[in-house]
């Protein structure tokens, strides 16, 4: 099981999808609305996902081998992946755009640090992090905005630090109007080819070390990229 399962019934849209200047606010409002239901949906989601657990274990090992230190789970949602990394010995903390998601994460994982923030402008010093994770949290970011966000990731990760991205693989976008628990949402969900995201990482200054396609026979496939700053 990958987080979270998303189907793409018609109508779907090939790129480009028109980008509005409200996408960030729409994403925040949408996840404030579904925060509690989403957290319930994600309980135990990693238990049946051996490849995702293996990728997270590899990421934790890379952080340790690079010297350890703070790791940001950017777009952490209810904090289940942050907690999993902490269980692997990573000094992980979570950042999310949605205040309601952060409230749920703090409730469910009181021993960990969570804060409200945006991946478009992280409130972190240059080279502050030992590593960074964006686990299916770039899926609502419009195509033109992703390169700048990856440059922001590169700014805050120290040289040699690992970065792990997880996302839906494909070349389509869906306008999602209803979410977890039947609550209203107003976001686009983007599928992207591995090669496109790898290219963006390289352009941002990263060295790509691994590309993984997960469950290619179970659409949409998942993609994992591991890179170093």
N, C-alpha and C positions, 0 to 999 in steps of 0.2 A: 504493500500500500504506500503510495506516495502522497505527500501533503500538498494541498488537498485535491481530491479527484475533481476534475473539471471536464464536462462534456461540451461539445461545440455543435449544438443543433443549428439548423438554419434559422434566421439568416446569419451568416458569418461574412466577414469582409476580408478580401486580400488587401495588402498594403498598397497605398498609404491610407490610414484612417485619419480623418481630420482631427488635429490636436486643438483643444481649447485651453484657455488660460486658467480654467477652473479645475483641471484634473487633480491637482494636489488637494484642494479643498474637498472635492468630490470623494476622493479616496479616504480622507480623514473622516468625513461624515459617514460614509458607508460602513467603515469598520467600527466607528463608535456605535453604530446601530446594531451591528451583528456580533459585537465583542463576546457577549456571554454565550450565545449559541455557537459561535466559532470555537471558543475554548472547549465547550462540551464535545464538539465534533472531533477535535484533535486529540482527545484523551486516548492514549494508547496507540496513536497513529504510527509511531516508530516500531512498535512491537512486531508488526508483520511486514517490516520493510528492511530486510537484511542488507540490501545493497546501500541503502541510505545510511544505515548504522555503520556499515563498513567505511563509507566515505567520510562520515563524521569521525570515526576512530582514526582514519588516516590523517585527517586534518589536525586532530588533537596531537598526534605523534609528530607531525611537521612543526606545529607550534612549539612543542617541547624541544625538538632537535634544533630549532632556531633560537633557543635560549629562554623561551617562556615569556610570560608577561600578559598584560590585559588584552582580551580579545572581544571585539564588538560583534554582537549578533544584530545586524541592522535590518529593521523590519521584523522584529522579534515576535510580534503578535502576542499570544498569551504566555510566551516564555517557555514552551515545552522543549524547544531545541536548545535554548540557553541552559536550561536545567540539565539536559542530557550531556552537553559539553562539560558542565561543571562536575557531573558525575564521572567524567573521564579525566578529571584533574585539571581542566582548563580554567583559568581565571576569566570566566566569561561574564559579560553583562549585556543587557538588552537595551536597544533603542527602538522606539516605534513612533510613527506619526500620530497614532490614535491615542488620546488620553484615556479612553475607556479600556483599550487593550492593555495599556500600561497598568491601569488600576487592577485589572484581572490578573495580570502577570505577578504583580506584587502580592495580591491576595493568595495566589496559588503557590508561589515560590518565595516566601517571606525572607529567606536567607540570602537572596540574590538581589543584585542592583538592576533596576530598570528605570529608564528616563524617557521623557517625551522629546522627540527630535525629528529632524528630517534628513534623509540621505542626500538631499540636494545641497545642504550646507551643514555638515556635521560640526557640532560644538566641541571640537577636539583640536589640540595642537598638532602641528606637523609631526609626522613620524612618532606618534604617541602610542600606537598599537603594535602588539606582537603579531596580530593576525586579525582578519575580518571575515565574517560570514554573511552572505545575503541569500537566504534559503527560501526560494520562491517568493521573494519580496520585491523583485524587479518586474514582476509580471503585469503590473498595472502602470508601469512607466512608459509613456509614449516613445516611439523610436527616436525622435530628434533629441530627447532629453537624456538618453542612456549614456552616451559618451562623456558628457560633463559629470555625471554621477560617478562613473568609473574613474575619472580623473580625481574626483574628490576622495574616493576610496584610496587611490594611490597616494594622495597627499598625507593621509593620516596613518598609513601603515609604514613601519620602519623598513629600511632596505633589507631584503631577504625574507621578510615576513610573508606567510602564506595567506592567500585569499581563496575562499570557496564560494562559487555561485551555483545555485540550483534553480532550474526554470523549466517551463514547458517548451518542448521542441516542436517546430513546425514553421509555418509562414503565414499565419492567419491571426485575426483578432476577433474577439466576440464582445459585444456590448452586454454586460451583465447587469440586469435590472432587479434580480431577486437573489438573495443569498441565504445563508444558513438560518434555519428556523423560519424561512419564508419571509424574512424581513427585506425591505426595499434596499437596493444598492444602485449606484450609478458609476460604474467603472468599466473600462475595457480590460480584457484579459488577453495578453499577447503571447503567441507562440513564436519562437525564434530559432533559426538554425544554429547549430553549434558553431559553425564556421564564422557566422556573423558576429556572435558574441565574443569568440576568441579574437577576431580582428579588432573589435572595440577595445578589448583588454590590452592587446599589444600597442594600439595607438595611444592608450592612456599611460603606457610606460611599464606594463607588467610583462613578465616572461611566462608564457603558458606552459605548464608542465604535464597536464593530463586533461583529456576530453573523454567523457563517458556518456554513452547513450543507454538509458535504463528502460527496460521493458518495451522494446521497439514494436512488439506485436500487440500492445495494449494502449491504443491512442487516448490522449496524446502522450507520446513518450516523454520521459524526464531526461533532462540534461544536467550533468555535473561538470564544471570546469574548475580546475585547481591551477592557480598561478602564483607567482612571487613578485613582490614589489621590487 
